[in-house]
């Protein structure tokens, strides 16, 4: 017969396994839910901004804290694609993790001022890796991020696991035109031509047949200025007549190349960084390298298979929510 201690250990092991199973299944549509916003662009999910409930021991994170989330998806970038992670001054570590089941993505961010040592000791992450991330969620300028809440406390830190290195990048989501993405709509309706920026938030996206236009007066809200080059903002337009900013990554190789002339197609991370409330503006396409710019006019192509899969994911998500609401 088992002793009471052995039975207790067995029950504890079962409970831990059950929690892990529930967390994995719950994460399927979680990224999509975390990015929900109201009419002012503020997140509506109850875990956005929720504080820790487990404080002891304080020297490490507690992944089982119900105020933390566990998400899985594909990394869209290495932290080194966005910025110079090492070096003097303010530095940050950031990746975007895109869901494989729903049209959603979330940034995972850490900044040097809040860490006892830098660079942080997270595992090496490359674009196309399949990841699992556990941590707290906070609002940031119109979107939800996983971060440590600007705290150096170990229990606030997030946990990054590389489940499958090199699993593969998702196909870019084809944005029909700039007019489909340069405005705010909290509904995130999947109606081509009427989606709005929130539908594309954080995802790997493509704009076809754009061309450079003059920027508006004043300085851009991010980057070192308007124009071509690393850490600069390039304003483009398309046949819709609308304009949209491309943020050329600080760590990108753009200074080695001439700017595109005429039409080109560009792929990057669709992002929002709105410095003032209400958070309903300042969408951008974060372009990582010159290789993500294809020069020349491209014949119109249908949305790639990944977008079809996203439509199926939306249908499955709606069905799942109908089941949740069914009486019984």
JOKACOR-V459694 format. One record per residue. RES is the residue in one letter. PSI is psi in radians with two decimals (none if undefined). D_LAST is the distance of its C-alpha to the last C-alpha in whole Angstrom. Layout:
res:RES psi:PSI d_last:D_LAST
res:RES psi:PSI d_last:D_LAST
This chain:
res:X psi:2.56 d_last:41
res:X psi:2.55 d_last:40
res:X psi:2.90 d_last:41
res:X psi:-0.59 d_last:38
res:X psi:-0.72 d_last:39
res:X psi:-0.73 d_last:39
res:X psi:-0.69 d_last:35
res:X psi:-0.73 d_last:35
res:X psi:-0.70 d_last:36
res:X psi:-0.75 d_last:34
res:X psi:-0.67 d_last:30
res:X psi:-0.76 d_last:31
res:X psi:-0.71 d_last:32
res:X psi:-0.73 d_last:29
res:X psi:-0.74 d_last:27
res:X psi:-0.76 d_last:29
res:X psi:-0.69 d_last:28
res:X psi:-0.74 d_last:24
res:X psi:-0.74 d_last:25
res:X psi:-0.72 d_last:27
res:X psi:-0.79 d_last:24
res:X psi:-0.67 d_last:21
res:X psi:-0.72 d_last:24
res:X psi:-0.76 d_last:25
res:X psi:-0.61 d_last:22
res:X psi:-0.41 d_last:21
res:X psi:-0.20 d_last:24
res:X psi:-0.88 d_last:23
res:X psi:0.23 d_last:23
res:X psi:-0.70 d_last:24
res:X psi:-0.76 d_last:27
res:X psi:-0.79 d_last:26
res:X psi:-0.67 d_last:24
res:X psi:-0.47 d_last:27
res:X psi:0.06 d_last:29
res:X psi:2.40 d_last:27
res:X psi:2.84 d_last:29
res:X psi:-2.95 d_last:30
res:X psi:-0.30 d_last:32
res:X psi:0.09 d_last:35
res:X psi:0.19 d_last:34
res:X psi:2.39 d_last:33
res:X psi:2.55 d_last:30
res:X psi:-0.16 d_last:27
res:X psi:2.36 d_last:25
res:X psi:-0.36 d_last:25
res:X psi:-0.15 d_last:27
res:X psi:1.94 d_last:30
res:X psi:-0.06 d_last:32
res:X psi:2.43 d_last:30
res:X psi:2.90 d_last:33
res:X psi:2.64 d_last:33
res:X psi:-0.22 d_last:32
res:X psi:2.10 d_last:34
res:X psi:-0.24 d_last:38
res:X psi:2.44 d_last:39
res:X psi:2.65 d_last:41
res:X psi:0.00 d_last:42
res:X psi:0.16 d_last:44
res:X psi:2.80 d_last:41
res:X psi:2.72 d_last:38
res:X psi:1.64 d_last:35
res:X psi:-0.36 d_last:32
res:X psi:-0.02 d_last:30
res:X psi:2.16 d_last:30
res:X psi:-0.22 d_last:26
res:X psi:-0.17 d_last:28
res:X psi:2.80 d_last:29
res:X psi:2.72 d_last:28
res:X psi:2.11 d_last:29
res:X psi:2.71 d_last:29
res:X psi:2.59 d_last:31
res:X psi:-2.90 d_last:33
res:X psi:2.26 d_last:36
res:X psi:2.25 d_last:39
res:X psi:-0.18 d_last:41
res:X psi:2.82 d_last:44
res:X psi:2.60 d_last:46
res:X psi:-0.51 d_last:47
res:X psi:-0.16 d_last:50
res:X psi:-0.42 d_last:49
res:X psi:-0.63 d_last:49
res:X psi:3.03 d_last:51
res:X psi:1.78 d_last:54
res:X psi:-0.64 d_last:52
res:X psi:2.77 d_last:55
res:X psi:3.06 d_last:58
res:X psi:2.87 d_last:59
res:X psi:-2.95 d_last:57
res:X psi:2.25 d_last:54
res:X psi:2.75 d_last:52
res:X psi:2.77 d_last:48
res:X psi:2.12 d_last:46
res:X psi:2.38 d_last:43
res:X psi:2.77 d_last:41
res:X psi:2.32 d_last:38
res:X psi:2.03 d_last:36
res:X psi:2.33 d_last:34
res:X psi:2.55 d_last:30
res:X psi:-0.05 d_last:31
res:X psi:-0.45 d_last:27
res:X psi:2.74 d_last:27
res:X psi:1.39 d_last:29
res:X psi:2.73 d_last:30
res:X psi:2.81 d_last:33
res:X psi:2.48 d_last:34
res:X psi:2.58 d_last:37
res:X psi:2.09 d_last:38
res:X psi:2.44 d_last:41
res:X psi:2.47 d_last:44
res:X psi:2.56 d_last:47
res:X psi:-0.57 d_last:50
res:X psi:-0.35 d_last:51
res:X psi:0.14 d_last:48
res:X psi:2.41 d_last:49
res:X psi:-0.45 d_last:51
res:X psi:2.71 d_last:53
res:X psi:2.44 d_last:53
res:X psi:2.84 d_last:52
res:X psi:2.84 d_last:48
res:X psi:0.51 d_last:48
res:X psi:2.72 d_last:45
res:X psi:2.75 d_last:45
res:X psi:2.22 d_last:47
res:X psi:2.33 d_last:44
res:X psi:2.71 d_last:45
res:X psi:2.31 d_last:44
res:X psi:-0.11 d_last:42
res:X psi:2.48 d_last:41
res:X psi:2.23 d_last:37
res:X psi:2.78 d_last:36
res:X psi:2.29 d_last:34
res:X psi:2.35 d_last:34
res:X psi:2.27 d_last:33
res:X psi:-3.06 d_last:33
res:X psi:2.71 d_last:33
res:X psi:2.43 d_last:32
res:X psi:2.72 d_last:34
res:X psi:2.45 d_last:35
res:X psi:1.78 d_last:38
res:X psi:0.79 d_last:40
res:X psi:-0.01 d_last:37
res:X psi:2.96 d_last:35
res:X psi:2.31 d_last:33
res:X psi:2.65 d_last:35
res:X psi:2.16 d_last:35
res:X psi:-3.08 d_last:38
res:X psi:0.30 d_last:39
res:X psi:0.59 d_last:39
res:X psi:0.72 d_last:43
res:X psi:2.47 d_last:44
res:X psi:0.05 d_last:46
res:X psi:2.23 d_last:44
res:X psi:-0.63 d_last:43
res:X psi:-0.26 d_last:39
res:X psi:-0.20 d_last:39
res:X psi:2.70 d_last:40
res:X psi:2.88 d_last:37
res:X psi:2.23 d_last:38
res:X psi:2.23 d_last:38
res:X psi:2.31 d_last:38
res:X psi:1.87 d_last:40
res:X psi:-0.65 d_last:37
res:X psi:1.79 d_last:39
res:X psi:2.44 d_last:43
res:X psi:0.57 d_last:44
res:X psi:-0.49 d_last:40
res:X psi:2.46 d_last:41
res:X psi:2.57 d_last:41
res:X psi:2.69 d_last:38
res:X psi:2.50 d_last:40
res:X psi:2.54 d_last:40
res:X psi:2.10 d_last:38
res:X psi:2.05 d_last:40
res:X psi:2.11 d_last:40
res:X psi:-0.68 d_last:42
res:X psi:2.89 d_last:44
res:X psi:-0.59 d_last:45
res:X psi:-0.25 d_last:43
res:X psi:-0.19 d_last:40
res:X psi:-0.12 d_last:40
res:X psi:0.46 d_last:42
res:X psi:2.89 d_last:40
res:X psi:2.32 d_last:37
res:X psi:2.04 d_last:33
res:X psi:-0.16 d_last:30
res:X psi:-0.51 d_last:28
res:X psi:0.73 d_last:29
res:X psi:2.39 d_last:29
res:X psi:1.25 d_last:30
res:X psi:1.77 d_last:32
res:X psi:2.25 d_last:36
res:X psi:-0.21 d_last:38
res:X psi:0.63 d_last:36
res:X psi:-0.86 d_last:34
res:X psi:2.86 d_last:36
res:X psi:-0.59 d_last:37
res:X psi:-0.52 d_last:33
res:X psi:-0.60 d_last:32
res:X psi:-0.03 d_last:35
res:X psi:2.08 d_last:35
res:X psi:-0.01 d_last:36
res:X psi:2.85 d_last:36
res:X psi:1.93 d_last:39
res:X psi:2.81 d_last:41
res:X psi:2.39 d_last:43
res:X psi:2.25 d_last:45
res:X psi:2.55 d_last:48
res:X psi:0.93 d_last:51
res:X psi:2.92 d_last:52
res:X psi:2.69 d_last:55
res:X psi:2.39 d_last:57
res:X psi:2.94 d_last:57
res:X psi:2.45 d_last:59
res:X psi:2.89 d_last:56
res:X psi:2.96 d_last:56
res:X psi:2.67 d_last:58
res:X psi:3.14 d_last:58
res:X psi:2.66 d_last:57
res:X psi:2.74 d_last:53
res:X psi:-0.20 d_last:51
res:X psi:2.90 d_last:51
res:X psi:3.12 d_last:53
res:X psi:-0.06 d_last:57
res:X psi:3.09 d_last:58
res:X psi:2.70 d_last:58
res:X psi:-2.95 d_last:59
res:X psi:2.40 d_last:59
res:X psi:2.85 d_last:59
res:X psi:2.42 d_last:57
res:X psi:0.50 d_last:55
res:X psi:2.92 d_last:55
res:X psi:2.18 d_last:53
res:X psi:2.14 d_last:54
res:X psi:2.29 d_last:53
res:X psi:2.85 d_last:52
res:X psi:3.06 d_last:52
res:X psi:-2.90 d_last:51
res:X psi:-0.33 d_last:51
res:X psi:-0.31 d_last:48
res:X psi:-0.10 d_last:51
res:X psi:2.81 d_last:49
res:X psi:2.81 d_last:50
res:X psi:2.50 d_last:48
res:X psi:2.42 d_last:49
res:X psi:2.13 d_last:49
res:X psi:2.00 d_last:50
res:X psi:2.06 d_last:52
res:X psi:2.48 d_last:51
res:X psi:-0.61 d_last:54
res:X psi:0.11 d_last:54
res:X psi:2.93 d_last:54
res:X psi:0.42 d_last:58
res:X psi:-0.50 d_last:58
res:X psi:-0.24 d_last:62
res:X psi:-0.11 d_last:63
res:X psi:2.73 d_last:62
res:X psi:2.64 d_last:63
res:X psi:2.67 d_last:60
res:X psi:2.56 d_last:59
res:X psi:2.39 d_last:61
res:X psi:-2.58 d_last:60
res:X psi:2.60 d_last:56
res:X psi:2.84 d_last:54
res:X psi:2.41 d_last:50
res:X psi:2.48 d_last:49
res:X psi:2.46 d_last:46
res:X psi:-2.97 d_last:45
res:X psi:2.08 d_last:42
res:X psi:2.16 d_last:40
res:X psi:2.88 d_last:40
res:X psi:2.33 d_last:40
res:X psi:1.37 d_last:43
res:X psi:1.97 d_last:43
res:X psi:-0.25 d_last:45
res:X psi:2.56 d_last:44
res:X psi:2.63 d_last:41
res:X psi:2.62 d_last:40
res:X psi:1.23 d_last:39
res:X psi:0.38 d_last:39
res:X psi:-3.02 d_last:42
res:X psi:0.85 d_last:44
res:X psi:2.75 d_last:42
res:X psi:2.82 d_last:44
res:X psi:2.02 d_last:45
res:X psi:1.86 d_last:46
res:X psi:2.22 d_last:48
res:X psi:-0.76 d_last:49
res:X psi:2.88 d_last:53
res:X psi:-0.50 d_last:55
res:X psi:-0.28 d_last:54
res:X psi:0.18 d_last:50
res:X psi:2.11 d_last:53
res:X psi:1.93 d_last:54
res:X psi:2.47 d_last:57
res:X psi:2.78 d_last:57
res:X psi:2.42 d_last:55
res:X psi:2.30 d_last:53
res:X psi:2.45 d_last:52
res:X psi:2.29 d_last:48
res:X psi:2.66 d_last:46
res:X psi:2.87 d_last:42
res:X psi:2.41 d_last:39
res:X psi:2.95 d_last:39
res:X psi:-0.60 d_last:37
res:X psi:-0.62 d_last:35
res:X psi:-0.64 d_last:34
res:X psi:-0.74 d_last:33
res:X psi:-0.62 d_last:31
res:X psi:-0.67 d_last:30
res:X psi:-0.73 d_last:28
res:X psi:-0.67 d_last:26
res:X psi:-0.71 d_last:25
res:X psi:-0.71 d_last:24
res:X psi:-0.73 d_last:22
res:X psi:-0.67 d_last:20
res:X psi:-0.75 d_last:20
res:X psi:-0.72 d_last:18
res:X psi:-0.70 d_last:16
res:X psi:-0.69 d_last:15
res:X psi:-0.60 d_last:14
res:X psi:-0.68 d_last:12
res:X psi:-0.72 d_last:10
res:X psi:-0.62 d_last:10
res:X psi:-0.17 d_last:9
res:X psi:2.42 d_last:7
res:X psi:2.72 d_last:4
res:X psi:none d_last:0
